[in-house]
Amino acid sequence: MSEAESSTHLPEEGLVEVWGDVVSERHVKVSVLLGAGLAVPTFLLAHRGFGAAMDNQDLAKTFAMLAGLAACLVAALISARLFEPKRIVSERTLDREQQIEAALDLARQPLGMGRLADLDDEGREELRRIGLYEVFEEAERRLAIEEGAQAGETEAVDGSSTGAGGAR
């Protein structure tokens, strides 16, 4: 199994993270200027055109704003075609123990990862097909042992305080 990782550090000068993607700072600036350069004139021209053609000036302004918004979308499409994200991707293979640890990390998160017993047959088969069923099965087993040990520690602490109170 291989894992694609997106690096959080930015090794090259001029790269910034925007909405979870690594991009060139210069490209972001050009994109913003392109957006403003298309949207503002479009809005102004549409406002003048709609304002002259319509009696209701509030409605004319609304249509002009929609035209400006459409120009922003066009600018975004142009920018997306001109400037691709500068993703930094590395690939590595995880051994079985690392896979199990990753599954345990997921299970320890506040929302957990669910249980294999809750999966339908199709879900179980998919995990078997990609070689992860045994990984999650082992992670569940280890998690149950951890939870059992923690419950035992809690009972031992509760039992010792109750026992001391009962001796009075």
N, C-alpha and C positions, 0 to 999 in steps of 0.2 A: 504494500500500500504506500502510495506516495502522498506527501502533503505539500500543497503550495502555500507559501507564506509570503505575505506582503510585509516588507521591511518597514519598521516604524522610523528608523533613522534616515536622514536624507543626505547621502554621501556627496552629491554634486551640489556645487554652489548654484543658487538661482532656482532651486526646487522648493516648492511649498506644498503643504497638504491642504486641500480644499474639499470639504464634504467627504472625507475619507479616501480621497484619491490624490496621488502625487502628480503635480503639474508644474510646468515651468512658470515662474513668476512673470516673466516677460510675456508669455502667451496669455496669461490671465489678464494682464494689463491691456494687451491688444484686443482681447475679447470684450472687455468692459468698454473700451473706447469704441469698438465696432457696434456694440449694443446701443450705446448712447448716440453714436453717430447716425444710426438708422432710426432709432425709436423717436428721438426728439423732433427731427425734421418731419418724420411721418405724422406724428401727432399734430404738429403745428399746421402742416398742409391740410390734414384731414379736418382739423378744427375750423380752419378758414373755409374749406370747401363745404363741409356739412353746415357750418354756421350760416353761410350764404344761401344754401339750398333749403334749409328747414326753418320753420317758424318757432319750434320749441328748442331753445338754446341749450337747455339741460340735456335733452336727448341728443343734440348735435355734439355736445361735449362728451357724452357717454360713447357715442360711435367713434369719435376721435381717439378716445382712450383705448377702445378696442383695436383700432388701427395701429396705435402705438405699441400695444401689447403684441399684436401679430408681428410687428417689425422686430420686437425683442426675440420672439421665437425664431424668426428667420435668421437673426444675428447669431442665436445660439446654435442653430443648425450649421451655419457657415463656419463658426468657430469649432464645432465638433468635427467637421470635415477637415479643417486646416490643421488643428492641433490635437494630436492624440495624447492620452494620459501617459505619463512617464512611470509606469508601474515598475517596481523592483520586485521581481519574483525569483525565489530560490526554491529548489525542489530537493527533498531528501526522503529517504526511506526510513520508516519507523519499524523497529523490531517489535515483536509481540508484546514484550513488557512495556515498552513506551506507549503502545496502543492501549493497553489496559490502564495505564496511568492516566492517559488522556481521557478515557471513558470515566474513570473514577473522579477526575477533576470536574467533568460535566455533571456527574451525579451529586457532587458536593455543592454545586451551585444552588442558590435559593430555590429555583424551580425544579431542580433535579433533571433527570433525563428520562424518567418513566421506567417501566418494567417490561421485560420481554413477554411476560404473561399477558400484558395488555395489548400486544400486537396481534393483528389478524394473521392468518396463514400466509397471505401474500407478503406482508411485511417481514415475517420470519424467514420466508424463502429468499427474499431480496437480500437480507443480511447474510444468509448462508452463501448466496451466490457471490457476493463481494468479499466473503471471508471475514466478516465482522461478528457473526453470531456468537462464536466461541469467545471473542474478546469481550462482548457485552455480558455474556453469561459469567465469565470469570470476574468481571468488574462487579456484577451483582452479588456474587458469592463473597468477594472480599468486603464489599460494603456491608453486607449482612453481618459478617464477622466483626467489623469495626463497630457497627451499631450495637451488636450484642455485648461487646466488651465495654462500650460506653454505658450501656444500660446496667451492666454488672457493677461498674464503678459507682454509678449513681445509687444503686440499691445498697452497696456496701457503705457508702457515706450516710445514706438515710437510715440504714439499719443500725449503724454504730451510734448515731445521735438518739435514735429511738430507744436503743438498748440502754444507753446511759440514763435516759429519762425514766425508763421503766424500773431501774434499779433503786430509784429513790423511794 
